[in-house]
Amino acid sequence: MGNCPISAGSGRRGAGFVVCGVGLNVATEDFPSELSERATSMKLVTGRIADKDELLMKLLAALKARFRLLFKRGFGGEMREYVSL
């Protein structure tokens, strides 16, 4: 239903960083032919258009919870869960 492009680098002081962009197909109904067999949207899956403000709040809350776990458990726990998907 979306994508997550990721970039990494280091700042002037040598501190590393990662930037992850999140894109969600909320109300899209038609996709280019090269994507039509694998792309979908929230509207196509649920039959309704999601409230974008509500969706943003839920997405931010989920990301906040994930970051808390990341800082608590370290990356190893997240990596194990990711690999198990």
C-alpha positions as CSV (number, residue, x, y, z in Angstrom):
1,M,0.0,0.0,0.0
2,G,3.0,2.3,0.0
3,N,6.7,2.5,0.1
4,C,9.5,3.5,2.5
5,P,12.6,4.9,0.8
6,I,15.6,5.0,3.1
7,S,18.7,7.1,3.0
8,A,21.6,7.1,5.5
9,G,24.6,9.3,6.0
10,S,26.7,11.1,8.6
11,G,26.6,14.7,9.7
12,R,29.4,17.2,10.1
13,R,30.3,15.9,13.5
14,G,30.4,12.3,12.3
15,A,27.0,11.3,13.9
16,G,25.2,8.8,11.7
17,F,21.6,9.2,10.7
18,V,18.9,7.4,8.8
19,V,16.0,9.1,7.0
20,C,12.9,7.0,6.1
21,G,10.1,8.4,4.0
22,V,6.7,6.8,4.3
23,G,4.2,6.8,1.4
24,L,0.7,5.3,1.7
25,N,-1.7,4.9,-1.1
26,V,-4.9,6.1,0.6
27,A,-7.5,6.7,-2.1
28,T,-5.8,5.6,-5.3
29,E,-8.0,3.4,-7.5
30,D,-6.0,3.2,-10.7
31,F,-2.3,2.4,-11.0
32,P,0.0,2.3,-14.0
33,S,-0.1,-1.0,-15.9
34,E,3.4,-1.9,-14.6
35,L,2.1,-1.6,-11.0
36,S,-1.5,-2.7,-11.3
37,E,-0.9,-6.4,-10.4
38,R,1.0,-5.6,-7.2
39,A,-0.1,-2.2,-6.0
40,T,-3.1,-1.5,-3.9
41,S,-4.6,1.2,-1.7
42,M,-6.4,1.5,1.5
43,K,-9.6,2.3,-0.4
44,L,-9.3,-0.7,-2.6
45,V,-8.6,-3.0,0.4
46,T,-11.3,-1.5,2.8
47,G,-13.8,-0.1,0.3
48,R,-13.7,3.3,2.0
49,I,-11.5,6.4,2.0
50,A,-9.6,6.7,5.3
51,D,-9.6,9.9,7.3
52,K,-6.1,11.2,6.6
53,D,-5.8,13.1,9.9
54,E,-6.8,10.0,11.9
55,L,-4.4,7.8,9.8
56,L,-1.5,10.2,10.4
57,M,-2.1,10.2,14.2
58,K,-2.2,6.4,14.2
59,L,0.9,6.1,12.1
60,L,2.8,8.5,14.3
61,A,1.7,6.7,17.5
62,A,2.8,3.4,16.0
63,L,6.2,4.8,15.0
64,K,6.7,6.3,18.4
65,A,6.0,2.9,20.0
66,R,8.5,1.2,17.7
67,F,11.2,3.8,18.4
68,R,10.7,3.3,22.1
69,L,11.2,-0.4,21.7
70,L,14.2,0.2,19.5
71,F,15.9,2.3,22.1
72,K,14.9,-0.1,24.9
73,R,15.8,-3.4,23.2
74,G,18.3,-2.3,20.6
75,F,18.2,-3.1,16.9
76,G,18.7,-6.9,17.4
77,G,15.0,-7.3,18.5
78,E,13.7,-5.3,15.6
79,M,15.9,-7.2,13.2
80,R,14.7,-10.6,14.4
81,E,11.1,-9.5,14.1
82,Y,11.7,-8.1,10.6
83,V,13.4,-11.3,9.4
84,S,10.5,-13.4,10.8
85,L,8.0,-11.6,8.5
